[in-house]
């Protein structure tokens, strides 16, 4: 028979939410969108319509995506969900 597995209940140290948030924030920087080519996105960027993210966290930012974002302001009925609603800057991994 298999030995009984004991669930570990002693956790020597836990990080508080503010510590985790600081760790994550220390790995992210905000840069001009024009300088983001080839960098890794640290945010989801979702235009409405269609409401589908064009760039997601962890994805490399392409020239095509940058061109799309730069031209988005030509469409008056579009909206953007991103850290910088103007899309002049973007959050990327350091």
KOLFI-594309 format. One line per field, with one value per residue: residue in one letter; x, y, z of N, C-alpha, C in turn. Coordinates in steps of 0.02 Angstrom, whole numbers, plus 50000, padded with zeros to 5 digits. Layout:
N
aa: (A	...) .
n_px: (X	...) .
n_py: (Y	...) .
n_pz: (Z	...) .
ca_px: (X	...) .
ca_py: (Y	...) .
ca_pz: (Z	...) .
c_px: (X	...) .
c_py: (Y	...) .
c_pz: (Z	...) .
This chain:
94
aa: (X	X	X	X	X	X	X	X	X	X	X	X	X	X	X	X	X	X	X	X	X	X	X	X	X	X	X	X	X	X	X	X	X	X	X	X	X	X	X	X	X	X	X	X	X	X	X	X	X	X	X	X	X	X	X	X	X	X	X	X	X	X	X	X	X	X	X	X	X	X	X	X	X	X	X	X	X	X	X	X	X	X	X	X	X	X	X	X	X	X	X	X	X	X) .
n_px: (50042	50016	50110	50039	50011	50061	49989	50073	50075	50143	50202	50342	50363	50268	50227	50163	50025	50058	50197	50214	50156	50247	50362	50321	50296	50424	50482	50432	50420	50375	50367	50389	50271	50323	50450	50436	50450	50484	50494	50431	50265	50188	50059	49885	49814	49671	49567	49407	49272	49342	49339	49427	49582	49726	49859	49934	49982	50150	50174	50270	50295	50247	50291	50179	50075	50109	50092	49955	49904	49950	49872	49745	49681	49621	49495	49352	49251	49309	49377	49497	49566	49687	49840	49886	49776	49789	49882	50010	50112	50175	50168	50301	50404	50551) .
n_py: (49940	50115	50246	50358	50521	50668	50823	50974	51091	51189	51341	51428	51562	51694	51804	51966	52043	52172	52161	52067	52136	52242	52172	52127	52251	52302	52239	52292	52418	52579	52635	52739	52706	52698	52649	52518	52407	52237	52217	52141	52133	52197	52208	52190	52244	52310	52351	52430	52439	52279	52224	52125	52072	52141	52140	52040	52009	51960	51939	51968	52130	52184	52262	52277	52281	52399	52495	52478	52524	52657	52709	52699	52809	52874	52827	52878	52818	52718	52638	52615	52493	52499	52525	52656	52759	52837	52777	52820	52779	52621	52476	52372	52223	52232) .
n_pz: (50000	49975	50054	50174	50126	50197	50214	50194	50322	50386	50349	50321	50285	50220	50088	50101	50019	49975	49966	49864	49758	49749	49709	49583	49520	49518	49414	49301	49177	49113	48951	48803	48673	48544	48565	48598	48517	48497	48632	48785	48827	48974	49002	48959	48809	48748	48621	48593	48482	48438	48566	48597	48657	48583	48612	48734	48905	48922	48790	48642	48578	48423	48264	48185	48280	48348	48245	48223	48348	48345	48243	48288	48345	48240	48226	48285	48364	48435	48579	48709	48817	48927	49020	48997	48931	48819	48744	48722	48797	48855	48958	48997	49017	49113) .
ca_px: (50000	50053	50113	49993	50044	50041	49986	50113	50035	50187	50230	50388	50358	50224	50233	50101	50005	50096	50264	50209	50143	50310	50405	50297	50306	50495	50501	50394	50434	50332	50408	50349	50249	50368	50511	50416	50461	50525	50491	50378	50211	50170	49988	49840	49789	49610	49526	49335	49266	49297	49341	49473	49650	49773	49921	49922	50041	50197	50181	50316	50261	50268	50283	50110	50035	50123	50059	49884	49890	49962	49819	49681	49649	49584	49428	49324	49207	49346	49400	49552	49576	49759	49864	49885	49720	49809	49930	50075	50160	50155	50204	50339	50448	50619) .
ca_py: (50000	50178	50282	50414	50585	50719	50890	51022	51145	51240	51384	51469	51634	51713	51874	52003	52065	52232	52139	52035	52190	52277	52129	52129	52318	52316	52206	52324	52488	52611	52666	52763	52654	52695	52614	52453	52353	52182	52209	52097	52172	52182	52224	52175	52304	52289	52403	52417	52369	52223	52200	52068	52098	52138	52121	52013	52005	51907	51935	52016	52184	52184	52324	52280	52303	52470	52532	52476	52569	52726	52730	52689	52873	52896	52800	52914	52777	52664	52650	52570	52474	52490	52566	52725	52760	52872	52731	52852	52737	52551	52442	52314	52189	52259) .
ca_pz: (50000	49971	50118	50180	50115	50246	50184	50233	50352	50412	50297	50360	50271	50165	50070	50102	49952	49955	49948	49798	49711	49740	49669	49515	49493	49507	49352	49247	49164	49064	48899	48746	48628	48486	48584	48625	48469	48520	48705	48809	48858	49043	49009	48904	48775	48717	48590	48586	48467	48450	48635	48600	48665	48527	48645	48801	48948	48905	48718	48612	48543	48353	48225	48162	48337	48361	48192	48238	48404	48324	48198	48321	48359	48180	48230	48342	48406	48467	48648	48725	48886	48938	49076	48971	48883	48758	48712	48708	48833	48865	49013	48972	49064	49110) .
c_px: (50044	50055	50064	50032	50017	50044	50026	50070	50078	50218	50276	50382	50309	50235	50164	50087	50045	50167	50264	50199	50207	50358	50385	50310	50379	50521	50468	50416	50386	50376	50363	50331	50297	50432	50498	50428	50508	50525	50432	50327	50199	50097	49949	49817	49730	49572	49452	49309	49331	49296	49382	49543	49692	49841	49903	49987	50085	50210	50231	50277	50290	50259	50211	50064	50046	50088	49984	49866	49899	49905	49750	49644	49610	49511	49394	49280	49243	49370	49455	49552	49650	49779	49863	49832	49736	49855	49994	50130	50131	50197	50236	50381	50518	50667) .
c_py: (50062	50212	50342	50479	50636	50788	50938	51079	51201	51278	51434	51544	51644	51787	51906	52029	52126	52214	52108	52088	52229	52237	52132	52197	52332	52284	52237	52396	52514	52649	52694	52705	52645	52656	52541	52394	52300	52171	52164	52139	52149	52199	52198	52241	52282	52348	52381	52462	52341	52198	52138	52095	52089	52116	52096	52012	51947	51901	51987	52067	52189	52253	52332	52305	52377	52514	52535	52525	52643	52752	52726	52755	52901	52873	52827	52872	52720	52686	52599	52554	52456	52534	52641	52727	52797	52829	52766	52813	52667	52521	52379	52284	52218	52209) .
c_pz: (50000	50039	50117	50172	50164	50212	50226	50259	50379	50354	50332	50346	50214	50151	50075	50032	49929	49935	49878	49745	49697	49697	49596	49483	49479	49443	49290	49239	49112	49015	48844	48699	48570	48501	48606	48578	48497	48595	48723	48848	48930	49056	48949	48874	48732	48687	48587	48531	48438	48521	48644	48608	48602	48552	48714	48840	48927	48830	48692	48571	48472	48321	48203	48219	48351	48309	48204	48293	48385	48280	48229	48334	48299	48181	48293	48388	48440	48536	48661	48800	48893	48996	49057	48916	48819	48715	48689	48743	48841	48920	48985	49028	49056	49081) .
